[in-house]
Structure formats: structure tokens, C-alpha cells
């Protein structure tokens, strides 16, 4: 009889542990889906740094590996062409930006000699350069021949929002995190980030 009671006690304990693990897993998955819903409904947060530099912030979409493969199939295929290991994939970031610069450069006459027809022609050229852009070109017979080089420098910062208990932030190492966000700052004052998508993949 004691043996049966012991076996039943062990079975009940095992069942209780299994149900607790399943409950925690389901609760975490529910929190993940709720955070994803909030993230998809949030608009991209734009703000300025040092009055002229453009920055944006967005929250992470937390995806399971199979969800990522299904929802972002073309991106998953593209990642496979890189040297990255898709089985160890942690996160991806997609960003769109536009750079609009107002430039002024004076036209300088350049004399071109046609030695065959013994004719002198005049074309007008310009040259502009600063820290972020190089533009040079010439206008000849109403046609613009131009070279443009644009540069940018991005600062990408990832941060985690800690969970709280009675208003007290809990250590991420032991309790995980509530959500993850990424901030992207363009160091080029002429660049505006117009799109940002941040996905974390849980293998």
C-alpha cells in the first residue's frame, strides 16, 4: 500500500511539474504574441538628436524560427545566400532611408580643342564636396554627365526593457525581458530614416 501511495505521489508531482512547465511556456508565448501585436500597431517613432540628426525607434517582433520562415520566406532565402548560419540566426533589421541635400556649385568653363576639325568648344563643369557627399560633372550640348558619391554613418543601439515586480525592475539574467527595442541614428544630417523593421528569431 505504501508503495502504491509513493508511486501515486511521484506521479502527481510529475504531473504538477509538467503542468507548471506547460503553463509557464503558454504564458510566455501569450506574452510574446501580445507584445508582437502591440509592436505591429505602433508607428515608427521619429525623434531628433542634437537638433539636427535624425533617429528612429521600433520594438522587436519576436518570431519563432518556423514563423520567420513562413512570414519572411524571401528574406529567409536571401539570408541563406550570405555567410551567416541560418540555424543560429538571432535577429534581422531592415531599414529604408532617403538623403536629400541642397547643393550649390558654380559652373566653370572648360575649353576643349578638336584637333581634327580645328575647333574650340566650351563645356561647363562643377565640383562640390563635403563630409557626406561628392558631386562633380559637366554640361555639354544640354547633356549633364555627373558623378555622385553619398556617404552615411549609422549608429544602431539595441536595448531590452526589463520586467518589473511591484515597480521594481528585475534582472534580465533570471527573469528575461519584457520587450526589446532598437534605435537607429543617422550621423548624416541630410538623411531621414523612413522605414525600420526589427525581428528577433527564437530557435
C-alpha positions in Angstrom: 0.0 0.0 0.0 2.8 2.4 0.9 4.5 1.6 -2.4 1.3 2.5 -4.3 0.9 5.7 -2.4 4.5 6.6 -3.1 4.1 5.8 -6.8 0.9 7.9 -6.9 2.6 10.8 -5.1 5.5 10.7 -7.6 3.1 10.6 -10.5 1.1 13.5 -9.1 4.3 15.5 -8.6 5.5 14.8 -12.1 2.1 15.8 -13.4 2.1 19.0 -11.4 5.6 19.9 -12.7 4.6 19.1 -16.3 1.5 21.3 -16.0 3.6 24.1 -14.4 6.1 24.0 -17.2 3.3 23.9 -19.8 1.6 26.9 -18.1 4.8 28.9 -18.0 5.5 28.1 -21.6 2.0 29.1 -22.7 2.1 32.2 -20.6 5.4 33.3 -22.2 4.1 32.5 -25.7 0.9 34.6 -24.9 3.1 37.5 -23.7 5.2 37.2 -26.9 2.1 37.3 -29.2 0.7 40.3 -27.2 4.0 42.2 -27.5 4.1 41.4 -31.2 0.5 42.8 -31.7 1.5 46.0 -29.9 4.7 46.3 -31.9 2.8 45.9 -35.2 0.3 48.5 -34.2 3.0 51.0 -33.1 4.1 53.5 -35.7 7.8 54.2 -36.2 8.9 56.7 -33.6 11.0 59.5 -35.1 13.0 61.9 -33.0 16.0 64.3 -33.2 19.4 64.2 -31.6 21.5 67.3 -31.2 18.7 69.2 -33.0 19.7 68.0 -36.5 20.5 64.3 -36.5 17.5 62.0 -37.3 16.8 58.9 -35.3 14.1 56.3 -35.2 13.0 53.7 -32.7 11.0 50.5 -33.1 10.2 47.4 -31.0 11.1 43.9 -31.9 8.8 41.3 -33.5 9.6 38.1 -31.6 9.2 35.3 -34.0 9.7 31.5 -33.8 12.0 30.1 -36.4 9.1 28.5 -38.3 7.1 31.7 -38.2 10.1 33.6 -39.6 10.5 31.1 -42.4 6.8 31.4 -43.3 6.2 35.1 -42.9 9.5 36.3 -44.4 10.3 33.5 -46.9 12.1 35.7 -49.4 14.3 37.3 -46.7 15.0 33.8 -45.2 16.1 32.6 -48.6 18.3 35.7 -49.0 19.9 35.2 -45.6 20.8 31.7 -46.8 22.9 33.1 -49.5 25.0 35.0 -47.0 27.8 33.5 -45.0 25.6 33.6 -41.9 24.3 30.4 -40.4 20.5 30.4 -40.6 20.2 27.8 -37.9 22.0 30.3 -35.5 20.0 33.3 -36.7 19.2 35.7 -33.9 17.8 38.8 -35.5 17.4 40.8 -38.7 17.0 44.5 -39.3 15.5 46.1 -42.4 15.9 49.8 -42.9 15.0 52.3 -45.6 16.3 55.9 -45.7 16.4 58.8 -48.0 19.0 61.6 -48.3 18.1 65.0 -49.7 20.8 67.6 -49.9 20.6 71.2 -51.2 23.9 71.9 -53.0 25.3 74.9 -54.8 28.3 74.9 -57.0 29.5 77.4 -59.6 29.9 76.4 -63.2 33.5 76.7 -64.5 34.2 76.9 -68.3 36.4 74.2 -69.7 37.8 74.7 -73.2 38.0 71.6 -75.3 40.0 71.5 -78.6 39.0 69.4 -81.5 42.4 68.9 -83.3 40.8 67.2 -86.3 38.3 69.9 -87.2 40.4 72.6 -85.5 37.5 73.8 -83.4 37.5 75.0 -79.9 34.4 74.1 -77.8 33.4 75.2 -74.3 31.8 73.0 -71.7 30.8 73.9 -68.2 31.8 71.8 -65.2 31.1 71.9 -61.5 32.6 70.2 -58.4 31.2 70.0 -54.9 32.4 68.1 -51.9 31.8 67.9 -48.1 31.8 65.3 -45.4 28.8 63.5 -46.7 28.7 63.9 -50.5 30.9 64.4 -53.5 29.3 65.7 -56.7 31.1 66.6 -60.0 30.0 66.8 -63.6 30.0 68.7 -66.8 27.2 70.1 -69.1 27.9 69.7 -72.8 25.3 70.5 -75.5 22.5 70.4 -73.0 23.5 67.0 -71.6 24.6 66.5 -67.9 27.3 64.0 -67.2 27.5 63.7 -63.4 29.2 61.6 -60.7 27.6 61.4 -57.3 29.0 59.7 -54.1 26.9 59.9 -50.9 28.1 58.7 -47.5 26.4 57.9 -44.2 27.3 56.5 -40.8 24.7 54.7 -38.7 24.6 54.1 -35.0 22.4 51.1 -34.1 21.6 50.6 -30.4 19.6 47.6 -29.1 18.1 47.7 -25.6 15.9 45.4 -23.5 13.0 46.6 -21.3 13.2 44.7 -18.0 10.2 43.1 -16.3 9.0 44.6 -13.1 7.6 43.3 -9.8 5.8 45.8 -7.6 7.5 48.5 -9.6 11.0 47.1 -9.1 13.0 46.2 -12.3 14.0 42.5 -12.3 17.4 41.2 -13.5 17.2 40.1 -17.2 19.5 37.1 -16.5 16.9 35.5 -14.2 13.6 36.8 -15.3 14.1 37.6 -19.0 12.9 40.8 -20.6 9.5 42.4 -21.4 10.5 43.7 -24.9 13.5 44.7 -27.0 13.8 47.8 -29.0 16.3 49.2 -31.5 17.3 52.8 -32.1 19.0 53.8 -35.3 20.7 57.2 -35.6 21.9 58.6 -38.9 25.0 60.7 -38.5 24.3 62.4 -41.8 22.0 65.4 -41.1 20.6 65.2 -44.6 19.4 61.6 -44.2 15.9 60.6 -42.9 15.2 57.0 -41.9 11.7 56.3 -43.3 11.4 52.6 -42.5 12.7 50.2 -39.9 11.7 46.6 -39.2 13.4 44.7 -36.4 12.8 40.9 -36.0 14.2 38.6 -33.4 14.2 34.9 -34.1 13.8 32.3 -31.3 15.2 29.0 -32.4 
